[in-house]
Amino acid sequence: MKALFIDDHSVEEIDNLARKLHPLQKFDKNVVLRPEHRWENCGIMMWTTPAWVPDESVFKTLYYASSESDDPEVKLDVTGAPMGGRSFICYATSEDGVNWDKPSLGLQDYDALTWRGTAIGTENNILPTGVPLGPIYDPDDPDEQRRYKGMGWGKGGGGLTPAVSPDCLHWTYLDTPVVPSSDEAHFGYDQEKRLFIATVKHAGPDGRSPYGRSFCLSTSEDFENWSGIELIFHADQMDQENGEERIRKFIEDPDYLTPIYNRPEEWRTDVYNFPVFRYEGLYLGLPVMHHWTGKHPPLYENVDSRKSVELASSRDLRQWERVGNRMPFIELSPVGDGSAYDTGQISVVNGPIRRNNELWFYYLGVRQRSQPLADIMSRKYLNNFAMALAKLRVDGFVSLKGGIEWGSVLTKPMVVEGSELRVNVDSWRGRVKVEVLNADDGQPLPGYTFDESIPAMVDSIDEPMHWKEKADLAELRGQTVRLRFSILEAEIYAFWFTD
């Protein structure tokens, strides 16, 4: 198990180092799933990380597709939104996670017409029954009919219902009580603990929470019996201050899309979504912070807003720490040439996939949160949202960074569980050294001192550490020690024992 520097779980003392949050890095032309067909012409979105299926060497995903009304005239409902649109759950596959195929499944008769006036029929990738939260591939379930798992609002609006599938195409909702949830939720799986995890939007189990939208936890070990919901994450006063600062940027900076509705007396911040995933020995959360800019007419029951995604960590899924002083982990893009989707709203799926030396995060980009009436009447709500991709170095969430003078981090006592000590470091401009200390008195062990440490001077996600007369830690296996990493003009992300 790797030790990361996201929290102080393995850290006793830090001296002259800075803890640095590394935001996700977008790349040019990063939209990987975009609207292409009549049944998805408003946009597409995902809540769940694509599932890798080893036996087929393919990624599988389910996405929510939204289409406009078949009526040639745009009509508005009482809130000012276009009426008559439809939504579907669709299926896509990919061998590399970037280029996605939307196969014609022949499962759903779609009655809309092509531009030629002919029926589209069954030439589509729509699932008659699908789940918005999924798929989770579960190779450990002995029942092949439950190989894929997901959750959706299959019993109406009261909450989430578990669903299973043998092939990711044909889904059956289970006859189980719902997990109470409002209209936003996430579903994931901790394979190490065989624990299914749902984070659901509420005002709290008691009907109250400090600042609006909040998130509760429900878990299950068998996918059928779910625990009662517990309030685990909500906004606080610091979020209100951060939200005001971010709203001002979006209003005052001409590079960013300006909200349509702006009433400072209505500014507030709550939590729009809270995806959670396991990474090494801890849980990471990606709270989507929802910054209100003002309610919009005619009924003033919904709000214009902006969103930013932060990073949080927990050891037990219940007590959460905010990471990096609540700086954005992924943020909206400038308008630029108009090709970007993520200029108005942003959200992220429940965890990364690993590709080579990187972690890939799929995220939702929305061009507009609200639009002027004239734009709605001219159908500028079409092609409004799509799924994009951002990347991060493996283990690269947080580093300890050293400057032009040596700094150090001392670990808590730990058992040497392997013959090698390896590190994830970016030290090609500087150096990282490590000494092994007696856990009781803090004295360096002979042969493992600072002066005997061979410095790592490399950018590597998997670098072995050596000493002048000691090739490894084999003679210390099973002993309890402390480690002191010394860092000069370099960064360290993680360390671990291995054989």
C-alpha positions as CSV (number, residue, x, y, z in Angstrom):
1,M,0.0,0.0,0.0
2,K,1.4,3.4,-1.0
3,A,1.6,6.3,1.5
4,L,0.5,9.6,-0.1
5,F,0.9,13.1,1.3
6,I,-2.8,14.0,0.8
7,D,-3.3,13.9,4.6
8,D,-1.1,13.4,7.7
9,H,-1.9,9.7,8.2
10,S,1.8,8.7,7.7
11,V,3.4,12.0,8.6
12,E,4.9,13.0,11.9
13,E,6.5,16.3,11.0
14,I,7.1,18.5,8.0
15,D,10.0,21.0,7.9
16,N,10.6,23.6,5.2
17,L,8.4,21.9,2.6
18,A,5.2,23.1,1.0
19,R,2.2,20.8,0.5
20,K,1.0,21.4,-3.0
21,L,-2.3,20.4,-4.7
22,H,-1.9,19.5,-8.3
23,P,-5.1,20.3,-10.4
24,L,-6.2,18.1,-13.2
25,Q,-4.6,19.0,-16.5
26,K,-6.9,19.4,-19.5
27,F,-5.5,18.9,-22.9
28,D,-6.4,20.3,-26.3
29,K,-9.3,18.7,-28.1
30,N,-10.2,16.7,-25.0
31,V,-13.8,16.1,-25.7
32,V,-14.2,12.3,-25.9
33,L,-18.0,11.8,-26.0
34,R,-20.0,14.4,-27.7
35,P,-23.6,14.7,-29.3
36,E,-23.7,13.1,-32.7
37,H,-27.2,11.7,-33.2
38,R,-30.8,13.0,-33.1
39,W,-31.5,11.2,-29.8
40,E,-28.6,13.0,-28.1
41,N,-28.6,16.4,-29.9
42,C,-29.0,18.5,-26.7
43,G,-26.0,16.7,-25.0
44,I,-24.7,13.7,-23.2
45,M,-23.4,13.2,-19.6
46,M,-22.0,10.5,-17.4
47,W,-21.8,10.0,-13.6
48,T,-19.8,6.9,-13.5
49,T,-16.2,6.0,-14.6
50,P,-16.2,3.6,-17.6
51,A,-15.8,0.0,-16.7
52,W,-12.8,-2.0,-17.9
53,V,-13.7,-5.5,-18.8
54,P,-10.5,-7.6,-18.9
55,D,-12.0,-10.6,-20.7
56,E,-13.0,-8.5,-23.6
57,S,-10.2,-5.9,-23.4
58,V,-12.7,-3.1,-23.7
59,F,-14.1,-0.2,-21.7
60,K,-17.9,0.0,-21.4
61,T,-19.9,3.0,-20.4
62,L,-23.5,4.1,-20.1
63,Y,-24.4,7.7,-20.7
64,Y,-27.5,9.9,-20.4
65,A,-28.5,11.4,-23.7
66,S,-30.9,14.3,-24.0
67,S,-32.8,15.3,-27.1
68,E,-35.0,18.2,-28.1
69,S,-38.8,18.0,-28.7
70,D,-40.0,16.7,-32.1
71,D,-42.2,19.8,-32.3
72,P,-40.9,22.1,-35.0
73,E,-41.8,25.1,-32.8
74,V,-39.9,25.8,-29.6
75,K,-42.4,25.9,-26.7
76,L,-41.5,26.9,-23.1
77,D,-42.7,25.5,-19.8
78,V,-43.6,27.7,-16.9
79,T,-40.0,27.9,-15.8
80,G,-38.8,29.2,-19.2
81,A,-37.2,26.0,-20.3
82,P,-38.0,24.3,-23.6
83,M,-40.8,21.7,-23.4
84,G,-41.1,18.2,-24.8
85,G,-37.5,17.0,-24.7
86,R,-36.7,13.3,-24.1
87,S,-33.9,11.4,-22.4
88,F,-32.3,8.0,-22.9
89,I,-29.6,5.8,-21.5
90,C,-27.2,4.8,-24.2
91,Y,-24.2,2.4,-24.5
92,A,-20.7,3.0,-25.8
93,T,-17.4,1.0,-25.9
94,S,-13.8,1.9,-26.4
95,E,-10.5,0.0,-26.6
96,D,-8.3,3.0,-25.5
97,G,-10.7,5.2,-23.4
98,V,-10.5,8.1,-25.9
99,N,-12.1,6.9,-29.1
100,W,-15.6,5.6,-28.4
101,D,-17.9,3.5,-30.5
102,K,-21.7,3.9,-30.2
103,P,-22.8,0.6,-31.7
104,S,-26.2,0.1,-33.3
105,L,-27.9,-2.3,-30.9
106,G,-31.3,-2.8,-32.5
107,L,-32.9,-2.9,-29.0
108,Q,-35.0,0.3,-29.0
109,D,-37.4,1.5,-31.7
110,Y,-36.8,5.3,-31.9
111,D,-39.7,7.1,-33.6
112,A,-38.0,10.4,-34.5
113,L,-37.2,11.1,-38.2
114,T,-34.0,11.6,-40.0
115,W,-33.4,14.7,-42.0
116,R,-34.7,12.8,-45.0
117,G,-38.0,12.2,-43.3
118,T,-37.5,8.5,-42.7
119,A,-37.8,6.8,-39.3
120,I,-34.6,6.2,-37.4
121,G,-36.1,2.9,-36.0
122,T,-33.8,0.6,-34.2
123,E,-30.5,1.9,-35.7
124,N,-29.4,3.4,-32.4
125,N,-27.5,2.6,-29.3
126,I,-30.4,3.3,-26.9
127,L,-31.1,0.8,-24.1
128,P,-34.8,0.1,-23.4
129,T,-33.9,-0.3,-19.7
130,G,-30.6,1.3,-18.5
131,V,-29.2,2.9,-15.4
132,P,-27.7,6.5,-15.2
133,L,-25.3,5.5,-12.4
134,G,-23.2,2.7,-13.8
135,P,-21.9,0.4,-15.0
136,I,-19.8,-1.2,-12.2
137,Y,-18.1,-4.4,-13.4
138,D,-18.1,-6.9,-10.6
139,P,-15.9,-10.0,-11.5
140,D,-16.3,-11.4,-7.9
141,D,-20.1,-12.0,-8.0
142,P,-20.6,-15.8,-8.6
143,D,-23.9,-15.0,-10.3
144,E,-23.1,-14.1,-14.0
145,Q,-26.5,-12.4,-14.2
146,R,-25.2,-9.8,-11.8
147,R,-21.9,-9.2,-13.5
148,Y,-22.7,-5.5,-14.1
149,K,-24.2,-3.3,-11.4
150,G,-25.8,0.1,-11.4
151,M,-28.4,2.3,-9.7
152,G,-31.1,4.5,-11.0
153,W,-34.5,6.0,-10.2
154,G,-36.3,2.8,-11.4
155,K,-39.1,3.1,-8.8
156,G,-39.8,6.7,-9.4
157,G,-38.5,9.8,-7.7
158,G,-38.2,8.5,-4.2
159,G,-34.6,7.3,-4.4
160,L,-32.1,5.0,-6.0
161,T,-32.8,1.3,-6.8
162,P,-30.1,-1.2,-7.5
163,A,-30.0,-2.9,-10.9
164,V,-28.0,-5.8,-12.4
165,S,-27.1,-7.0,-15.9
166,P,-25.3,-10.0,-17.4
167,D,-24.0,-8.0,-20.4
168,C,-24.3,-4.3,-19.6
169,L,-27.2,-4.1,-22.2
170,H,-30.2,-5.7,-20.5
171,W,-30.9,-4.4,-17.0
172,T,-33.2,-5.6,-14.3
173,Y,-34.1,-3.5,-11.2
174,L,-34.0,-5.5,-8.0
175,D,-36.9,-5.7,-5.7
176,T,-35.3,-3.9,-2.8
177,P,-36.1,-0.7,-0.8
178,V,-34.8,2.4,-2.4
179,V,-31.9,4.5,-1.1
180,P,-33.5,7.9,-0.5
181,S,-32.1,10.5,-2.8
182,S,-32.9,13.7,-4.6
183,D,-32.0,14.2,-8.2
184,E,-28.2,14.0,-8.0
185,A,-26.2,11.0,-6.7
186,H,-23.2,8.9,-7.3
187,F,-22.6,5.1,-7.0
188,G,-19.3,3.3,-6.7
189,Y,-17.5,0.2,-5.6
190,D,-14.6,-0.4,-3.2
191,Q,-13.4,-3.7,-4.6
192,E,-10.8,-4.3,-1.9
193,K,-13.5,-4.2,0.8
194,R,-16.3,-5.4,-1.4
195,L,-18.3,-2.4,-0.4
196,F,-20.9,-0.6,-2.6
197,I,-21.1,3.1,-2.0
198,A,-23.8,5.6,-2.7
199,T,-23.5,9.3,-2.1
200,V,-26.9,10.9,-2.4
201,K,-28.2,14.5,-2.3
202,H,-30.3,15.6,0.7
203,A,-30.9,18.4,3.1
204,G,-29.7,15.9,5.7
205,P,-31.4,13.0,7.4
206,D,-33.1,15.4,9.8
207,G,-34.3,17.7,7.0
208,R,-31.7,20.3,7.8
209,S,-28.2,21.2,6.8
210,P,-26.3,24.4,7.2
211,Y,-26.1,25.5,3.5
212,G,-28.6,23.9,1.2
213,R,-27.6,20.9,-0.9
214,S,-25.6,18.4,1.1
215,F,-24.6,14.7,0.7
216,C,-25.4,11.6,2.6
217,L,-23.8,8.1,2.6
218,S,-25.4,4.7,2.2
219,T,-23.3,1.5,1.8
220,S,-24.0,-2.2,1.1
221,E,-21.9,-5.4,1.3
222,D,-24.4,-7.4,-0.8
223,F,-25.8,-4.7,-3.1
224,E,-29.3,-5.4,-1.8
225,N,-29.4,-4.3,1.8
226,W,-28.3,-0.7,2.2
227,S,-27.5,1.2,5.4
228,G,-29.5,4.2,6.5
229,I,-28.3,7.5,5.2
230,E,-25.7,9.5,7.1
231,L,-24.9,13.2,6.5
232,I,-21.2,13.3,5.6
233,F,-20.5,16.5,3.5
234,H,-21.9,20.0,3.3
235,A,-20.8,23.5,2.6
236,D,-19.8,25.9,5.4
237,Q,-19.0,29.6,5.9
238,M,-15.6,29.3,4.3
239,D,-17.2,28.0,1.2
240,Q,-19.4,31.1,1.0
241,E,-16.3,33.3,1.0
242,N,-14.6,31.2,-1.6
243,G,-17.8,31.1,-3.7
244,E,-18.1,34.9,-3.7
245,E,-14.5,35.2,-4.9
246,R,-15.1,32.7,-7.7
247,I,-18.3,34.4,-8.8
248,R,-16.5,37.7,-9.0
249,K,-13.9,36.2,-11.3
250,F,-16.6,34.8,-13.6
251,I,-18.4,38.2,-13.7
252,E,-15.3,40.5,-13.9
253,D,-12.9,38.5,-16.1
254,P,-13.9,38.9,-19.8
255,D,-12.2,35.6,-20.6
256,Y,-14.9,33.7,-18.8
257,L,-18.6,33.3,-19.6
258,T,-20.6,35.8,-17.6
259,P,-23.7,34.4,-15.7
260,I,-27.0,35.6,-17.3
261,Y,-28.6,36.3,-13.9
262,N,-26.6,38.1,-11.2
263,R,-28.2,39.1,-7.9
264,P,-25.5,39.5,-5.2
265,E,-28.0,39.3,-2.4
266,E,-28.7,35.7,-3.6
267,W,-25.1,34.6,-3.9
268,R,-24.5,31.4,-1.9
269,T,-22.6,28.1,-2.2
270,D,-23.7,24.6,-1.6
271,V,-22.7,21.1,-2.8
272,Y,-24.1,19.9,-6.2
273,N,-22.5,16.5,-6.3
274,F,-20.1,14.4,-4.3
275,P,-18.5,11.5,-6.2
276,V,-16.3,9.2,-4.1
277,F,-13.6,6.6,-4.9
278,R,-11.0,4.5,-3.2
279,Y,-7.3,5.2,-3.9
280,E,-4.6,3.2,-2.2
281,G,-5.4,3.4,1.6
282,L,-7.9,6.2,1.6
283,Y,-11.1,7.5,0.1
284,L,-11.1,10.6,-2.1
285,G,-14.0,12.8,-2.8
286,L,-14.6,15.3,-5.6
287,P,-17.1,17.8,-4.2
288,V,-18.8,19.8,-7.0
289,M,-19.2,23.2,-5.3
290,H,-22.3,25.1,-6.6
291,H,-21.9,28.9,-6.6
292,W,-25.3,30.6,-7.0
293,T,-25.4,33.9,-8.9
294,G,-29.1,34.5,-8.8
295,K,-32.5,32.9,-9.4
296,H,-34.0,33.3,-12.8
297,P,-37.5,34.2,-14.0
298,P,-40.3,33.6,-14.5
299,L,-40.9,31.4,-11.4
300,Y,-37.5,32.1,-9.8
301,E,-37.4,28.5,-8.6
302,N,-34.0,27.6,-10.2
303,V,-30.7,29.4,-10.2
304,D,-28.0,30.5,-12.5
305,S,-24.6,29.5,-11.1
306,R,-21.1,28.3,-11.7
307,K,-19.4,25.2,-10.4
308,S,-15.9,24.2,-9.4
309,V,-14.6,20.8,-8.3
310,E,-12.4,20.4,-5.2
311,L,-10.7,17.5,-3.5
312,A,-11.4,16.0,-0.1
313,S,-10.1,12.9,1.7
314,S,-11.3,10.5,4.3
315,R,-10.2,7.3,6.0
316,D,-13.7,6.0,6.9
317,L,-16.1,7.7,4.3
318,R,-17.6,9.7,7.1
319,Q,-15.0,12.2,8.4
320,W,-13.8,14.3,5.5
321,E,-10.9,16.7,5.2
322,R,-10.6,19.4,2.6
323,V,-7.4,19.2,0.6
324,G,-5.2,22.0,-0.7
325,N,-7.0,24.9,1.1
326,R,-10.0,24.2,-1.0
327,M,-8.4,25.3,-4.2
328,P,-10.1,24.0,-7.4
329,F,-9.0,20.6,-8.5
330,I,-10.6,21.3,-11.9
331,E,-12.1,24.6,-13.0
332,L,-14.1,26.0,-15.9
333,S,-12.4,26.9,-19.1
334,P,-12.2,30.4,-20.7
335,V,-14.6,30.9,-23.6
336,G,-11.7,31.1,-26.1
337,D,-12.8,30.3,-29.7
338,G,-16.1,28.8,-28.5
339,S,-15.1,25.2,-29.1
340,A,-14.9,24.3,-25.4
341,Y,-17.8,22.7,-23.7
342,D,-16.7,23.4,-20.1
343,T,-17.3,27.1,-20.1
344,G,-20.6,27.2,-18.1
345,Q,-20.8,24.2,-15.8
346,I,-18.5,21.4,-14.8
347,S,-18.8,18.1,-12.9
348,V,-16.7,14.9,-12.7
349,V,-17.3,11.1,-12.6
350,N,-16.6,9.0,-9.6
351,G,-12.9,8.3,-10.0
352,P,-10.1,7.8,-12.5
353,I,-8.9,5.0,-14.8
354,R,-5.2,4.4,-15.0
355,R,-3.6,4.5,-18.4
356,N,0.2,3.9,-18.3
357,N,1.7,6.6,-16.0
358,E,-1.4,8.7,-15.8
359,L,-4.8,8.8,-14.1
360,W,-7.6,9.8,-16.5
361,F,-10.7,11.6,-15.2
362,Y,-13.8,12.0,-17.3
363,Y,-15.7,15.1,-16.6
364,L,-18.9,16.9,-17.8
365,G,-18.6,20.2,-19.6
366,V,-21.6,22.4,-20.2
367,R,-21.5,25.4,-22.5
368,Q,-24.3,27.3,-20.7
369,R,-26.0,27.0,-17.3
370,S,-28.7,29.6,-18.3
371,Q,-29.5,31.2,-21.7
372,P,-31.3,34.4,-22.8
373,L,-34.8,33.8,-24.1
374,A,-33.8,34.7,-27.6
375,D,-31.1,32.0,-27.6
376,I,-33.5,29.4,-26.4
377,M,-36.0,30.3,-29.1
378,S,-33.3,30.0,-31.7
379,R,-32.4,26.5,-30.3
380,K,-28.9,27.4,-29.0
381,Y,-29.5,24.8,-26.3
382,L,-28.5,22.1,-28.8
383,N,-25.1,20.5,-28.5
384,N,-24.8,22.1,-25.1
385,F,-23.0,19.4,-23.0
386,A,-20.5,16.6,-23.5
387,M,-17.9,14.5,-21.7
388,A,-14.2,15.6,-21.7
389,L,-11.0,14.1,-20.3
390,A,-8.4,15.5,-17.9
391,K,-5.2,13.8,-16.7
392,L,-3.0,13.6,-13.6
393,R,0.3,11.9,-12.8
394,V,-0.2,8.6,-11.0
395,D,-0.4,9.4,-7.3
396,G,-0.1,13.1,-8.3
397,F,-2.9,14.6,-6.2
398,V,-0.6,16.3,-3.7
399,S,3.2,16.6,-3.4
400,L,5.6,17.9,-0.7
401,K,7.7,20.4,-2.5
402,G,11.2,21.6,-1.5
403,G,12.9,24.8,-2.5
404,I,16.5,26.0,-2.6
405,E,17.2,24.9,0.9
406,W,16.8,21.4,2.2
407,G,13.4,20.5,3.7
408,S,12.3,17.2,5.2
409,V,9.3,15.1,6.1
410,L,9.5,12.6,9.0
411,T,7.1,9.7,9.0
412,K,5.3,8.0,11.9
413,P,6.6,4.6,12.9
414,M,5.9,2.0,10.3
415,V,6.7,-1.7,9.7
416,V,9.1,-2.4,6.8
417,E,6.9,-4.7,4.7
418,G,9.2,-5.3,1.7
419,S,12.8,-5.5,0.7
420,E,12.7,-2.2,-1.3
421,L,11.6,1.3,-0.6
422,R,10.2,3.0,-3.7
423,V,9.2,6.6,-4.3
424,N,7.2,8.7,-6.8
425,V,9.3,11.8,-7.3
426,D,10.0,14.7,-9.6
427,S,13.6,15.5,-8.7
428,W,15.4,15.8,-12.0
429,R,16.2,19.4,-11.1
430,G,17.2,18.6,-7.5
431,R,17.4,15.6,-5.3
432,V,15.6,13.5,-2.8
433,K,17.4,11.5,-0.1
434,V,16.1,9.2,2.6
435,E,17.4,7.9,5.9
436,V,16.0,5.1,8.1
437,L,15.6,5.9,11.8
438,N,15.2,3.8,14.9
439,A,11.5,4.1,15.7
440,D,12.2,4.6,19.4
441,D,15.0,7.1,19.7
442,G,15.0,8.6,16.2
443,Q,18.6,7.9,15.5
444,P,19.7,6.9,12.0
445,L,20.4,3.2,11.5
446,P,24.0,2.4,10.5
447,G,24.2,2.2,6.7
448,Y,20.9,4.1,6.2
449,T,22.0,7.6,7.1
450,F,21.4,10.9,5.2
451,D,25.1,10.9,4.1
452,E,24.9,7.3,2.9
453,S,21.6,7.8,0.9
454,I,22.1,7.9,-2.9
455,P,19.9,10.8,-4.0
456,A,17.1,10.3,-6.5
457,M,17.6,12.8,-9.3
458,V,14.9,11.7,-11.7
459,D,11.3,12.3,-12.7
460,S,9.8,8.8,-12.0
461,I,6.6,7.4,-10.7
462,D,8.4,4.2,-9.4
463,E,12.0,4.9,-8.3
464,P,13.9,2.5,-5.9
465,M,16.0,4.2,-3.2
466,H,19.5,2.9,-2.4
467,W,22.3,3.6,0.0
468,K,26.0,3.4,-0.6
469,E,26.5,0.1,1.2
470,K,22.9,-1.0,1.3
471,A,21.2,-2.0,-1.9
472,D,17.8,-2.4,-0.2
473,L,15.9,-2.9,3.1
474,A,16.0,-6.7,3.1
475,E,17.7,-6.9,6.5
476,L,15.1,-4.6,8.1
477,R,12.1,-6.5,6.9
478,G,9.5,-6.8,9.7
479,Q,11.2,-4.1,11.9
480,T,9.4,-0.9,12.9
481,V,11.2,2.2,11.7
482,R,10.7,5.9,10.8
483,L,11.8,7.4,7.5
484,R,13.0,10.9,7.0
485,F,12.9,12.2,3.4
486,S,15.1,15.2,2.7
487,I,14.1,17.2,-0.4
488,L,16.0,19.9,-2.4
489,E,14.3,21.6,-5.3
490,A,12.1,18.6,-5.9
491,E,8.7,17.1,-5.2
492,I,7.7,13.8,-3.6
493,Y,4.2,12.3,-4.1
494,A,4.3,8.9,-2.5
495,F,6.4,6.1,-1.1
496,W,5.9,2.4,-0.4
497,F,7.6,-0.9,0.4
498,T,7.7,-3.7,-2.1
499,D,9.7,-6.8,-3.1
